[in-house]
Amino acid sequence: MDLEQLQEGRWLMNFQLTPEQQLPVFFDLQKKNNQIDVVFINGDEKVPVKNFVFKGNKFIAEDPVFNSWYEIQFIDNNHIKGNWFKDKADYKVPFTAVFADKNRFPKTNNATEQIDVNGKWKVDFSAENPDQHYPAIGLFEQNGDKVTGTFITETGDYRFLEGNVYGSELLLSCFDGSHAFLFKATLEKDSLKGQFWSGLHWKEPWVGIRDNDYELAHPDSLTFLNDGYDKVEFSFENTEGKTISLNNERYKGKVVLVNIMGPWCPNCKDETAFLTELYERKKEEGLEIIALSFDRTDDKEVAKKNIEKIKTHFNAQYEFLLAGKASKIEAAKALPMLNHIMSYPTTIFIDKQGKVRKIRTGFYGPSTGNYHIRYIEATNDFIDKLLGEYKNH
């Protein structure tokens, strides 16, 4: 079809996760020349994917940050179909989209009264399976039948969720270019009981009870140095093939943050945005940052490209190193001084004398509201404290 006929504005896309389950997400579409730009919308989050270029009979674009890409075909000026590919071509999620500004989720019932999910919930994922179980906090903000929020876990958060409440049912989703999340639950007495789908590969149950006082284990208490170790050591290459370690002259006598991350990880993306800004503010005072990138690919050239996408997107000026495969076992081998790597990201705070002062597991991203604000404030204060030490030595 002629691109001129394609409707600009708000579209509703549905990813087909299973024969029964669709994951909806809004996007805004704009045309320019012989290209289209798309911005996915999750609550307050905007995720741009620019420069879809026409190839063959499809519009194709790479995600600007993650190792994923999109293929779109037009059915008519109000209808689109296509596939989202992640990491490799055999991970493919089909989607359809319509030009529509309506509810994110279709109404599932005609209930005249609806539940109120506003506030804070104590949540357990996979509660009946000790090997898979993990606790979380649900934070929801409801306005009529529309709801936004997130889940905070001890390893990070599920980012910006958006959806609807119909009768006793809660429906939430998120798509950010790396993760496709779908949450459904029904209120039974005082408990939310539901299911969580992550893309094509994961499904688990969850339950929640309203609890304004509930907190998770402190993120600074979960990862620590093993007995017999008093510092962190590593030696990895950057994308130019230069070997970097904490013994390099650049890092001596400096405060150094070592950020264990993955270019596939949205929480890492959130933290990279913060660390880039922090580095620009504090590098002249003696702050350095090193990102250790653990990737899902075995291909070194692909891993380099993934790092360069992250660095370019955020204009990050600190070092990113090729640390190995994104396996917690492999990460533990690469950093044997740590008790474990339970989360990407994990950030190690090292003072001017090379001593580890704190290890932070996970990152509270912008979707977590006050948790994010408090963490940013506390981290800024802690960095200032470390930078102020040993000034006369």
N, C-alpha and C positions, 0 to 999 in steps of 0.2 A: 504494500500500500504506500501511498504518498505520505511522507513525513509531515507535510503541511496539514494533513487532515487530523493528525493525532492531537488529542485534547491535552492542553496544559492545565496544571493545577493538582488538586488532591486526588490520589488514587488509593484503593484498598487492595493489598496483595494478600493472598493466602498460600502459604507453603503446605504441601501435602505430606505430613510427617508419617501418617499411617492411612490405610483406607478409611478409617473413621475420624481421624484427628487432623484438623487444619489449624495452622498457626497464622493469625492475621497480623499485618503491620501496615501502617499508613506510609505513603511516600508522596512527596511533591515532585512533579515532573516539569522541566522547562526545556524548550528547544532553542538551539542556536546553530545557525548554518546547517550542516548536515550531521549534527550531533544532538544528543540529549543528555541532560544532567538530571540526576535523581538524588533526593535527600530523604532518607528514611527517618521516621519520627517515632520516638518512644518517650512519651511524657515530655520532659524538658530537654531531652537529648535530640540532637540533629546529627545524622550520620551521612555526609555527602559522598556520592560516587559520581565523579565527573567524567565527561568525555566518552560516553558510549559511542563507538564508531561502527558504522555499517560495514559488515563483512559477509559476503554471500547473501543469504536471506535473513541474517540476524544482526541485531545490535549487540556488541560485545564490549565489556569493560572489566578491567582489573579493579579489585578493591584497593583504595589508596594506602591502606595500612597492613591489612592481613593478606595471607597467601590464599586468597579466594577470588573467584571471578563469576561473572554473570553473562548469560546469553538470553536475549529477549527476542521474541517474534510477535508481530502485531497480527491480531485476528481481524480487528476493525478499529475505528478511531476511538472506541470506548473499551476495548478488550485487548489484553496482552497475555501471552503465555511464555514460559521459558524454564530455565534451570539455574540454580545456584550451585557452584562447584566449590569444594573446600579441600585444600591441601593437594589433592590429586583427583584425576577425572572420574574415578570410580565412586567418589563421595558426591552424589548428585541429588539435590532436592528439587523436585518439580514445583512450579508455582503458576498460579493464574492471577490476574489483576483486572479490576474494573475501575473506570472513572467514577468515583463516588465519594462524597463527604458525608458519611453516616457513622453509625456506631462501629467501633472496632470489631466487636463480636456480635453476631446476630442474636436477637432475643431467643432464648431457649424455652420460655414459658410466658404465660399471660398473668403472672402473679401481680396483684395490685400493691402488695406490701413487699418491701425488700429489707434484707439484713443491713446492719451498719457495721462495717469492718474497720472503721477509723481507729488508729492507734497502734499499739505495740503488742505483738503476739509472741509467745514462747512456742517455737516450732521444732519438731523432730522429723528429719527425713529418714526413711527406711528404719523406723523405730523397732520393727520386729526382726531385723537382721543385724546382729551385733557387728558383723564384718563390714557392713555398708553404712551403719548408722552414724549420723552426725547432727549436732544441735544447730539451731539458727534462731535469729530474731526476724520476725516479719514486721515491717513498717508500712502501713497503708494509710492513704489519704483519700477519702471518698467525697464526691460532690454529686449528689443525685445518684444516677446509675453509672457514673463514671468513676474510675479509681486508678490511682497511680501508687507506686511504692517500690519496695525491694525486699530481698531477704539478705541478711548479714550472716555469714558463717565465720568460723574461726580461721578460714583461709581466704576470706575476701567477701565479695558481695555479688549478687546476681543482677547488678546494674539497674538501668531504668526500665521498670515494668509499667505497662499501661493496659487497661482493660475495662471491664464492666462488672456490675453486680445486678443480677436479675433474680428476684425472689430470694431464695436461700443459697444461690449459687454465685461463687466468685470465679472470674475468668481473667487471666493476666497473660501477657506475652511480651517478648522482646526479640528484636533482631538487630544486630549491630555489625554485621559483616563477618563475624567469627562465630558467634553463638546464636542459636535459634532456640529460645526458651518458651515453653508453654506450661502454665500452671492452671489447674482447675480444682475447685473444692466446693463442698456443700457444708453448710452449718448444720450440725446435728447436736441439739441441746446447746452446750457452750463450746463445742469443739468444731473447728474447721477440719474436714477430712477430704483429702484429694490426691491427685497424681501430678507428677512433674515429668515433662518430656524435654530432653535436650537433643535437638536434631533428630537424626534417624537412629542414633546408637544407644540412647539411654532413656529408661523410664523407671520411676520409683515413687512409692507412696509418701505422703507427708500428712502430719496432723499439727494443729495449732490451737493454743488456748490463750485468750487475752491475759497478759501479765505485764503490767507497766513497770515492774521492778526487776524483771529478769535481765541478766547480763551473761555474756559468754566469758570463757577464760580470757585473761588479759593477753593481747597479741604479743606483748614483750616477754611472755613467760613460756612460750611453746617451743622455741628453737634456742639452743645454747651450745657452748663449746663443750666437747667431750673432755673427760678427765685426761690429764697429760698434755693438753694443749693450752697455750695462753695467747695465741694469735692466729690469724688467718693467713694462709699462704696459697698462692696459685700462680700459674704461668700459662697464659693462653695467647693465641694470635688474634690480632684485629683483622679487619677486612682487607688491609694492605699487606698482610703477611708478617707484620712486625710483632715480635713477642713482647707482651706486656706483663709486668708483675708489680706487686706493691713495693719491690725493691728498686724500681726505676726512680731516677733522681726527681722526676716530676712529683712523686708522692711523698717524698721524705719530709718529715716535719709538718705535714698537712693533715687536716681532718679529711677522712676519706669515707664515703658511702659506697659500699659494694652492693649493687642491686642485682639479685638473682631473678632473672626474668625470662620470658619467652615471647617471641614476636607474634605468636598465635593467640596471646592471652589478653583479653579486654581489660582485666584489672591492671595488668602490666602497662597497657596503653594509658590508663588513667594516671598511674603513678609516674610514667615517663613524662607526661604533661607537667606534673608538679615538679619533678626533679629537674627538668629543663629550665623551668622558671627559677627554681631555687639556685641552680648553678649560675645562671646569669647574674643573680643578685649577689652571690657570696663568693664567687671564684677569686675576686681581687683580694678578699680577706683571708684566703687560704683554704677554701673548700675544693675538694676534688671528688669526682664520682666515676665509678667504673661499673658498667653494666655487663654481667655475665649472661650471655644469651644461650639458652638451652632450647634447641629447635626440634621439631617433629620430623625433619627430613634427614636422610643420610647423605644427601648430596651437598657437599661443601659450598659449591657455587650458588645453589638455591638458598642455603643458609646465609651466605653473604648478601645476596639480593634482598632477603627478608629484613636483615639488619639495616641495609641502606634505605629501604622504604620507611622504616621507623625513624631513622635519623633525619631523613629529608622531610617527612611529614611534620615532625616536631621541631625541626632545626636544632636538634640536640648536638651540643658541641663537646660533650665528654666522650670517653672511649667506650665502645661496645666490642666485646670479645666473643669469639667462637668457643663456647665452653663445652659443647657436646650435645648429646641427644636428650630430648625432653622426657627423661624417665627419672623418677625420684631415686631409683637404684643407681643410675648412672651419675646423677647429681651428687649423691652421697659418696660415690667413688672419687669424683672430682674434688670434693670438699670434705675429706674424712674427718676434719676437726669438728664438724657439726654433728649434733646428735641425730638429725634428720633434716630433709627438706620436705616439709609437709605442704608447702604452698608456693606457687608462682603468683605474685612476687614475694620474695623475702629480702629484707634489707638489713645489712650489717653496718653499724655505726662504729667507726674506728677513730680514736683520738690521735693527737699529734705525736704521741710516743708509740703508736702502733698497737695500742691496747683496745680490745673489743669492749665497748661500753654498753652496747645494747644491740639486740637482734630482734627485728620486728617481722612477724609472720603476717602475710597478707597486706591488704591496703583497703581502707574504707574510702571508696570512690565518691564522686559528687552525688550519686543517687541516695547516699545514706544520710544526707542532711546534716544534722548537728554532729553526728559521729565524724563526718568528714571535716567539718569546720574545726572541731576540737583537736583532731589529729594534726591538721595542718598547723594550727596555732602551737601545739605542744612540740611538734618537730622543729618549727622555726626557732622556738625558745631553746630547745636542746642543742641545735646547731650553733646558735649564738653563744651558748655556754661553752661548748667544746672549742669554738674559735677563740674565745677569750682566755683559755687556759695556757699556761707555760709561755706567756708573752715575753718574759724576761730571761728565758733560758736560751 
